[in-house]
Amino acid sequence: MTVALMWEARAVEGRGEALLAWARRQELPVRPLRRETFRAPQDRVLVVTWWDAAYDADLPELPEPGGELVTRAVHRWRFESLGSD
């Protein structure tokens, strides 16, 4: 099964590039099948990692950034891949 972990944070106004750089520097102790980083308006950063694992497997996730970078706690979601259409 393929599981996708989504990590999304919103930067303090004007700190979007710093948050993006911070997220890109974060290394996981195990390499995922795939990792993609996105940005969106309002200085939001999204990181999606894909894993060959059970849905409820204990998988490494990006940590919370320091409070000087974000306006709120990180949002995290876990999805099971159903394949491409």
WORAMO-V504401 format. One record per residue. N is the residue number from 1. PHI is phi in degrees with one decimal (none if undefined). OMEGA is omega in degrees with one decimal (NA if undefined). D_CENTER is the distance of its C-alpha to the mean C-alpha in Angstrom with 2 decimals. Layout:
N,PHI,OMEGA,D_CENTER ; N,PHI,OMEGA,D_CENTER
This chain:
1,none,175.0,19.47 ; 2,-107.3,179.8,16.08 ; 3,-115.3,175.7,13.14 ; 4,-111.0,174.5,9.80 ; 5,-105.6,178.6,6.87 ; 6,-113.1,-179.5,4.77 ; 7,-127.3,-177.0,2.86 ; 8,-133.8,179.8,5.49 ; 9,-133.8,176.6,8.03 ; 10,-115.3,-176.1,11.53 ; 11,-77.1,168.4,13.48 ; 12,-58.6,-177.0,17.07 ; 13,-49.9,179.4,19.33 ; 14,83.6,-177.8,19.85 ; 15,-109.7,-177.8,17.04 ; 16,-58.7,-179.9,14.52 ; 17,-66.2,178.0,15.31 ; 18,-66.0,178.2,15.11 ; 19,-65.7,178.3,11.60 ; 20,-60.1,179.0,10.61 ; 21,-62.8,178.9,12.72 ; 22,-60.3,-178.2,11.40 ; 23,-61.5,-179.2,7.75 ; 24,-67.5,179.1,9.68 ; 25,-78.9,-175.9,11.97 ; 26,-72.5,177.7,9.92 ; 27,-103.4,176.4,11.45 ; 28,-97.3,-178.4,11.08 ; 29,-67.2,177.1,14.58 ; 30,-130.4,-178.5,14.58 ; 31,-80.4,177.2,13.67 ; 32,-74.2,174.7,11.92 ; 33,-60.8,-176.5,14.03 ; 34,-156.6,176.5,11.78 ; 35,-143.6,178.8,8.62 ; 36,-130.8,179.7,8.29 ; 37,-120.0,-178.8,7.33 ; 38,-130.1,169.7,8.99 ; 39,-132.3,-177.5,10.90 ; 40,-144.8,176.4,13.18 ; 41,-54.1,-178.9,16.26 ; 42,66.3,175.6,16.48 ; 43,54.8,177.5,14.24 ; 44,-96.5,178.3,10.94 ; 45,-126.1,-179.5,7.77 ; 46,-126.1,174.4,5.15 ; 47,-124.5,177.5,2.98 ; 48,-117.5,174.6,4.93 ; 49,-120.4,179.8,6.90 ; 50,-113.6,-176.0,10.49 ; 51,-134.1,171.2,12.93 ; 52,-90.0,-173.1,16.68 ; 53,-161.8,173.5,17.11 ; 54,-69.3,-177.5,18.53 ; 55,-54.4,-175.9,16.64 ; 56,-98.3,179.7,17.20 ; 57,-63.2,175.7,16.73 ; 58,-80.3,-175.4,15.55 ; 59,-117.4,178.4,12.43 ; 60,-71.0,179.0,10.67 ; 61,-129.6,174.5,7.36 ; 62,-63.5,-179.8,6.14 ; 63,-78.5,172.3,8.93 ; 64,-76.7,174.2,10.02 ; 65,-73.5,177.9,11.19 ; 66,-63.3,-177.8,14.93 ; 67,-59.5,178.7,16.68 ; 68,-74.2,-178.7,18.11 ; 69,-102.3,-171.3,14.91 ; 70,-122.0,-179.1,13.71 ; 71,-93.8,-176.9,15.93 ; 72,-159.2,176.4,14.58 ; 73,-64.2,177.5,12.52 ; 74,-63.7,172.5,8.78 ; 75,-95.5,-179.3,8.67 ; 76,-130.8,176.2,7.43 ; 77,-136.7,177.7,9.04 ; 78,-128.0,-179.0,10.47 ; 79,-131.9,171.6,12.65 ; 80,-95.1,178.8,15.53 ; 81,-72.5,175.7,16.22 ; 82,-106.7,-179.7,19.73 ; 83,86.6,179.5,20.18 ; 84,-93.2,-179.1,20.87 ; 85,-89.2,NA,23.83
